[in-house]
């Protein structure tokens, strides 16, 4: 689909990999939050649940912006990718703290780190002035 867009960029591989990582990360974070709620003492996982939910929401928003090639908000996309990198890093750090006791947290931490890497690569493809601007 990305290749068929009239304003496709040169490096669709980086964008495609980021989109796949974002979709996976969103789903894994939502599943981790749900698994945390099913644990014997979910109150001890409150921060983890919140970080999972925040990361999932940020990944979804980032993917939505990333597929819109004609967006005039290049600076917004750049900032959103930065926010996503931070959200993934924070979620991975929190989940890593629980990884020895909860396999779902270990999986989530690995997935968040991978998404963080893919978003960093995508960030390198876009400078705030690097997207096509709409003519007004």
C-alpha positions, 0 to 999 in steps of 0.5 A: 500500500505504501508503494502505491501512494503518489507521495511514497518516500524513497525508503519504504522499508524503514517506514514499513518496519516501523509500522509493523513494530508499532502494530505489534507493540500496541497489541503486546502492550494491551495484552500485557496490561490485561495479563497484569490485571489477571495476576494475583496482586494486580495492585503491585503492577499498577505502574506497569499497567499504566505504562502498557496502556500509555505505550499502546495508545502512543504506538497507535497514534504514531502509526496513524500519523506515519501512514499519512504521507500528505500530512502538513504536520512534519514537525508533529510527526517528528515529535510523535516519533520522539514521543513513541521512542520515549514511551517504548523505552519507559514501558520496556524499563518498567516491564523489565523490572517485572520480567523475572516474575511475569513472562508477559512483562518479559515479552512486552519489554522485548517488544517495546525495545524492538519498536523503540529501535524501529521508531528511531530508524524512522525518525532518522528518515524524517526531519521536521522539514522532510515531509511533503507540505500541502499547498494552501 
